[in-house]
Amino acid sequence: MSTSARGVHVYYADRRHLSEALVAEWVTDDDQRRLTPGMHERRRSEYLAARALLRYAIAQHGDAEERRLPIGATPDGKPQRIAGLEISVSHSGDIAVCAVASEAGGAIGIDVETTEPTEGASIAQRYFTPSESRWVSADPDARFRQLWVLKEAYLKMLGVGLSGGLASLECRIEATRVVARVGSGALPQLALLAGLGCYLGIATSDAAPFALNIERWAAVDHPDAREHFTVIARTE
């Protein structure tokens, strides 16, 4: 999709298609220790599926031992670099996604959203820029989530989380192009992907467009259209 030498690899999975045995095979004792006491069973399942997917992704770019290394995190929860890789992970509902790239290319962030917000327009009016709020109001359900995943991915790329401010990145979608600007710092490279009922955002600190490779992880083949992500817009 790009002539850039650097590639960002995106891996995704539907936790309903990952058996407990498969997840247990990939998560580590360190991952298990990060579970909080009293965590709801669904939250626990979502977390472990995302962690197993991340371990699987790391294994595709290193040796068998590297995927079992402890993964540190910033105070805002961003996974730290491991085995020469920049990594980011997200999960929403049944879908887990992660992004992996060489750390030489800079930071990355990824976010997925499957939930349709009930107050997208009002949230945009309160936390997005006035220009974004007006753009969202024309089609709140879709446009709010499109901007949300791009903003979340950008803040994850920075390693600051929501504390960095949703208005720190202003963007909108024009046909197949993401038009963006930031209040300070370098402009990120952004990509917006769509699946059935969900959106996925990717942000990198690369100066040039990045090549994007997408791979699905499942124990068996499931003809689930929700899992097939396609790029619908990106920065130029």
N, C-alpha and C positions, 0 to 999 in steps of 0.2 A: 504493500500500500504506500510505500515511501522509499526514497533512495537513500535515506539515512543509514549510516553504518550501524547505529545502535538499534537493538531490538528490544521491545517490551513484550514479555510473554504473559498472557492472561490465562489463568486456569479457572474453571468454574465447575460446580457440581450441585446437584439437587440432593439434599441429605436423605430424601426418601429413597433414593437409589443407591445409598451407601449403607451396607450392612453394618451392624454393630461390631462384628468381627473384623471387617475391613478397617473401620475407624480405629479400633483398639490396636490393630497391627501398626498403625502409623503414628499415633500420638505417643508422647513420651511421659515418663514420670514427672518431668518438669511441667508439662502441659496439664497433667492431672492435678498437680499441687496448686495451680492457678485457679481452680474451681473454688468458688466461695461456698461456705456452709449454708445450707438452706436454699441453694439455687434451684429455681423451678426446673422441672425435668425437661421442658421444651427448651429453655435457655441453655441448659447444660448440653443438650443434644446439638443445638445450633453452634455453640462454642466449639465442641469437640470435632464436629464435622468440618468447620472452618480451619481448625488447627491441623487436622489430618490432611486437608487439601493443601495447606501451606507447606507441610512437611513433604508431601508428594511433589510439589512444585520445586522445592529446594533440591530434592533428589534428582530431578531431571537436569540439573545444572552443576552437580558436584558428585562426590562419591557417597557411598552408602552410610559412612560414619557422619558426614557433615550434616545430614538431615536430622540427626539425633542430638545435635548441639543445642544447649540452652539458648533461647532467644530472649534477649533483653528488650526493654521497652522504655520509651521516654516517659516523663511524668504525665503526658497527655495520652499515653497508651500506644504510640506509634511503635511498631516492631523495629528494632535496631538492625543495622546491617549484619549479615552473617555469611561466612564463607565467600567473601568477595561479592556479595549480592545485595542490592537494594530491594527491599520487600515491602509490600503493603497488603492488607487483607480486610475484607468486609463481608458481612452476612446480613440478610434480611429475609425473614420468613424461612422458606425452605432452600433458598439459594445462597451459596457461599462462593466468593470470588477472591482471587489473589493475583497480584502482579509481581513479577520478578524481572530484574534487569541488572546488568553489571553496574556496580557502584561508581565506575569511572564516568558514567554519563550523568550523574547527579541524582537528586531525590525523585521519588515517585509517590503517587497516592492513588487509591482506587476506592470507589464507593458504589454500592448497589442499593436500589430501593424498589421493593415490591408492593409496599402499602400505599393505597390511594388516600391522600390526606383529606380530611373533611373540612379543613379550614385553610387550604393552601393560599388562597387570595389574601386572607387577613394576615397570615404569617408573613407573606411576601411584603405586604404593606408595612408591617412593623419592622422587619429585619433586613429586607432587601433594599436596594437603591430605588428612588422614585421611578427611574426609567425602567428598571426590571419589574417593578410592581405593576406599571401600566402594561408592559408586555405580557406578564402572567395573566392579567385580568381577562384577556381575550379567550383564553382556554386554560383555566386554573388547574385542572386535574393533571393534564400532560405537562404543561409548561413549568409548573411549580417543581415537579419531580425532575424534569430535565435540568433546571438550574440548580436544584438542591444537590444532585449527585456530582455535578461539576464543582460546586462550591466545597462540598465535603471532601472530594478528592484533592482539591487545591490545598485546603487546610491540613489534610493528612500529609500531603507532600511537604508542607512547611514544618510539620511536626508540632502544630499548636492546637489542633482540635477546634471545637466551636468557640473557644475563648479567643481565637484569632479574629472573630467577627465575620458574619456572613456577607457583609457589605464590602469586605476587603477585596473581593473579586467581583467585578461587574461584567455580566455577559448576556448574550441573547443568541438565538439560533436564526440564521438567515439561510434558508434552503439547506445546503450541505456544509455550511460554514459556521463555526463558532466565532463570534465577534466578542472579544474580551479586552478588558483593561484592568489594571490593578492600581491601588492607591500609592504603593511604593514597591520598589524592587523590580526584578526582571519579570517580563510577561511569560507565563508558563505555556507549554504546549498542552492542548486539551483535546480529548476525544470523547464523544458521546455515542453510546451504543444502546440499542433497543432490543429487548426480548419480548415475548408475549406477556403483557401485563407488568413489565418492569423496565427500568433504565439503569445504565451503568456509566459511570464517569471515570475518566483517567486523566491525571495531571502529571506532567514531568517538568523538571527544571531545565531540560535540554534547550539549547538555543535553536536547534533545527528540528523539523518534524521527525518523528520516530517511526520505525517499522513496527507493525502490530501483528503479533501472532496469537491466535486464540485456540485453546484446547479444552475439551470437555473431559472430566474424569468421572468414570462410572464403572462399577464392577461388571455390569452387563449393559447391552445397548437397549435404551428406552426411547421410543419414538415420541418424545415429549417436546412439542414445539416451543414451550416456554424456555427451554435451555439454549436455543440457538440465537446467539447474539450477533447483530450486524451493526456496522458503523453507520450512523446516520448523519453525523456532522463532526468536524474537527477544525482546529485552527490551521491557518495556512502559513 
